[in-house]
Amino acid sequence: MDDLTKQDALELEVANFGPIVEAKIDLRPLTVFVGPSNTGKSYLAILIYALHRFFRAGPYPIMRPLTSGSLDDFDLPDDEFNRLPDDEFDRILQALRAWEVENHELNVALSAPVADLVLPLLRDVDGLFKEVLAEEITRCFGVDGTKDLIRHPGSNNAEVVLQSSGLGEDGNTAPFKYALSMTRTGPQLITAIPEEAPLRIEGPPRRYGYSSRLLRWRDDIDRGEGVGEVSEHLANSVLSFILGPMTRPTHYLPADRTGVMHAHRVLIGSLLNRASQPGLRRDDPLPDLSGVVADFLNQLIELGDLAGRRRDKTDALAKRIEQAILTGSVQIKTSAMGYPLFFYKPDGWKNTLPLMNTSSMVSELAPVVLYLRHVVQPGETLIIEEPEAHLHPAMQVEFTRQIAALVQAGVRVIVTTHSEWVLEELGNIVRCSELPEARRKKIPQGDFALRPDQVGAWLFKPKLRPRGSVVQEIKLDAETGLYPTDYDDVSLALYNDSVGIFNRIQGSNAE
């Protein structure tokens, strides 16, 4: 089962979350959030980012530094493993070793005895995940607690539900559900995985692969060691199989990335200087950063160490953006202290320009280029807020094509946008997929084509009662080739205003 099929079976549903009254979406290779300002597009994007971080390789690696809980709380004694048949261990171990050596496709069903040991971890029977998930969500939003994310007024709790439809044994997918309720008194987490659910593990790409410890698990068990880690690895692998790309890294480019790019050196220096000062006044607190901005800032700092490393596939995508839009290259130079300095070199120039002295378009797209060149890999997710910011309409169209190229290369993309140009070009890109490849080549920019099932667009519509927004999927209109939004209403209102002004001018001239 490929990533697209697995992800189509994965649904995210929220209610009374931030400004959102209700939303139900499924994440596609390209997911687009559109609608008026202050309707919750960024809220939903940040939530998805937090969920990615939580499920990245399973909740277990992130659990230990954030909570005092331990896998020992699950009470999985060594003799439970020792009572399992040797042939069960041998079957899984043989498959793991073959995958490690030959890198062949791995798809192994867990027998009932092993599944019985893994299910308690997936179900979080002792509630260890609740605090971890809630803490990651509040960190990403930069709020004190989940109660601050409940829609106001009129709501006492917010709901976040991540679930797979469960294709059954033939589909090799287990039904799965994580439901987080954010109440005024604290978060509550409910997990649902049926007893009869078929649990399977798979061999993901090497970046997300097994550790050597897992491949030695039988030896560890024979010595009475490593039972908790074996259970953890198996549970993580099952999650990876069920949730697919949700368990892989995601990267967030916030709407204020240009300001952060320009001021990151000053900001870091100020934070370090003030943090080292004893006795800061109560009325002069350290500035708060949301988790997404803090992560972005931290990634910029790490780019100094990553400057010499390039991702072959995504570096080619970075170069395309430089050639098609920037007409120049984005460069990193490392200071004597190892701190990254960012520059732009226009085509044909001998010298470079500090990024802060370039146009807003260059500053806006520089993080995208740098992430593709040094950070992002196929299979991972890149979230871009307002990709149209500071771009001329023609460049908005071109950037939309480059986003389609990212998806074609295996990078999953989520964007929030207000741009009709982005949506119109996206409609063209989807309609191009209806043509045979030979005929597409005769169309300008015909290389950029995505199937309808690869693209999902959701409209955030404001409501008065209850106050908030409702999120609905919008389908591409077969006749117009457009995604229906409220942009036409704005254009019609402007046209009517223009006609009214013209008529008044004519009337004044006639008097």
Buried (B, 14 or more C-beta within 10 A) or exposed (E): BEBBBBBBBBBBBBBBBBBBBBBBBBBBBBBBBBBBEEBBBBBBBBBBBBBBBBBBBBBBEBBEEBBEBEBEEBEBEBEBBEEBEEEBBEBBBEBBEEBBEEEEEBEBBBBEEBBBBBBBBBBBEBEBBBBBBBBBBBBBBBBEBBBEBBBEEEBEBBBBBBBBBBBEEEBBBBBBBBBBBBBEEEBBBBBBBEEEBBBBBBBBEEEBBBEEEBBBBBEBBEEEBBBBBBBBBBBBBBBBBBBBBBBBBBBBBBBBBBEBBBBBBEBBEEBEEEEEEEEEEEEEEEEEBBBBBBBBBEBBBEBBEBBEEBBEBBBBBBBBBBEBBBEBBBBBEBEEEEBBBBBBBBEEEEEBBEBBEBEEBBBBBBBBBBBBBBBBBBBBBBBBBBBBBBBEBEBBBBBBBBBBBBBBBBBBBBBBBBBBBBBBBBBBBBBBBEBEEEEBEEEEBBBBBBBEEBBBBBBBBBEEEEBBBBBBEBEBEEEEEBBBBEBEEEEEEEEEEEEEEEEEEEEEEEE
